[in-house]
Amino acid sequence: MESTANNLETLFEKAEIYGKTTFELSKLKAINASSTVLTNLISKLIIASTLLIFIMVFNIGIALYVGDLMGKAYFGFLVVAAFYLFMGLLMKLFLFKLIRKLLSNLIITLALR
């Protein structure tokens, strides 16, 4: 009788240890997945911000050049702004769902990695 009680006690102890180990493993997997997503996001944000600064400076140069050709600096900025308004409307009309789907798939892929 004592050996059965001893065996049950040992079984419960092992089940408790297994539960704690499984919980710790799940926690570590979640931390690993979130850190992977976060580091990828931060690195992509750094690259995107650097690229954005380049594009902004380049656009200022183009606007000043076009403004010089047209005689007034603000005409160049108006032309560049109109171009981006046109591009934004085209993207909204035709590419919004595609971009959203691609970003969703990217986030899910990074999270499940």
C-alpha positions as CSV (number, residue, x, y, z in Angstrom):
1,M,0.0,0.0,0.0
2,E,2.8,2.3,0.9
3,S,4.6,1.7,-2.4
4,T,1.4,2.7,-4.3
5,A,1.1,5.9,-2.3
6,N,4.8,6.5,-2.9
7,N,4.4,5.9,-6.6
8,L,1.4,8.2,-6.8
9,E,3.3,10.9,-4.9
10,T,6.3,10.5,-7.3
11,L,3.9,10.7,-10.3
12,F,2.4,13.9,-9.0
13,E,5.8,15.4,-8.4
14,K,6.9,14.5,-11.9
15,A,3.7,15.9,-13.4
16,E,4.2,19.2,-11.5
17,I,7.8,19.4,-12.7
18,Y,6.7,18.6,-16.3
19,G,4.0,21.4,-16.0
20,K,6.5,23.9,-14.8
21,T,9.0,23.0,-17.4
22,T,6.4,23.2,-20.2
23,F,5.3,26.6,-18.9
24,E,8.9,27.8,-18.9
25,L,9.5,26.5,-22.4
26,S,6.4,28.2,-23.7
27,K,7.4,31.4,-22.0
28,L,10.9,31.2,-23.6
29,K,9.5,30.5,-27.0
30,A,7.2,33.5,-26.8
31,I,10.1,35.7,-25.7
32,N,12.2,34.4,-28.6
33,A,9.4,35.0,-31.1
34,S,8.7,38.5,-29.8
35,S,12.4,39.5,-29.7
36,T,12.8,38.3,-33.3
37,V,9.8,40.3,-34.5
38,L,11.0,43.4,-32.5
39,T,14.6,43.3,-33.8
40,N,13.4,42.8,-37.4
41,L,11.0,45.7,-36.9
42,I,13.6,48.0,-35.4
43,S,16.2,47.2,-38.1
44,K,13.6,47.8,-40.8
45,L,12.6,51.1,-39.2
46,I,16.2,52.3,-39.1
47,I,16.6,51.5,-42.8
48,A,13.3,53.0,-43.7
49,S,14.0,56.2,-41.7
50,T,17.5,56.6,-43.4
51,L,15.8,56.0,-46.8
52,L,13.1,58.5,-45.9
53,I,15.7,61.2,-45.0
54,F,17.4,60.6,-48.4
55,I,14.1,60.8,-50.3
56,M,13.2,64.0,-48.5
57,V,16.5,65.7,-49.2
58,F,16.4,64.5,-52.8
59,N,12.8,65.8,-53.2
60,I,13.8,69.2,-51.9
61,G,16.6,69.3,-54.4
62,I,14.2,68.4,-57.2
63,A,11.7,71.0,-56.0
64,L,14.4,73.7,-56.0
65,Y,15.6,72.7,-59.4
66,V,12.1,72.7,-60.9
67,G,11.4,75.9,-59.2
68,D,14.5,77.4,-60.7
69,L,13.4,76.3,-64.1
70,M,10.0,77.8,-63.6
71,G,11.2,81.1,-62.2
72,K,9.9,80.8,-58.6
73,A,11.0,78.3,-56.0
74,Y,7.5,77.6,-54.6
75,F,6.4,76.5,-58.1
76,G,8.8,73.6,-57.8
77,F,7.5,72.6,-54.4
78,L,3.9,72.8,-55.8
79,V,4.8,70.5,-58.7
80,V,6.5,67.9,-56.4
81,A,3.6,68.0,-54.0
82,A,1.1,67.5,-56.8
83,F,3.1,64.6,-58.1
84,Y,3.0,62.9,-54.6
85,L,-0.7,63.7,-54.3
86,F,-1.3,61.9,-57.6
87,M,0.9,59.0,-56.6
88,G,-0.9,58.7,-53.2
89,L,-4.3,58.6,-54.9
90,L,-3.2,56.0,-57.3
91,M,-1.8,53.9,-54.5
92,K,-5.0,54.3,-52.4
93,L,-7.2,53.3,-55.4
94,F,-5.2,50.3,-56.7
95,L,-2.6,49.1,-54.2
96,F,-4.1,49.6,-50.7
97,K,-5.4,46.0,-50.3
98,L,-2.2,44.5,-51.8
99,I,0.1,46.5,-49.5
100,R,-2.1,45.6,-46.4
101,K,-2.1,41.9,-47.4
102,L,1.7,41.9,-47.9
103,L,2.3,43.6,-44.5
104,S,0.0,41.3,-42.7
105,N,1.7,38.2,-44.2
106,L,5.1,39.7,-43.3
107,I,4.1,40.2,-39.7
108,I,2.6,36.8,-39.4
109,T,5.6,35.1,-40.9
110,L,8.0,37.0,-38.5
111,A,5.8,36.1,-35.5
112,L,5.7,32.4,-36.4
113,R,9.4,32.1,-37.1
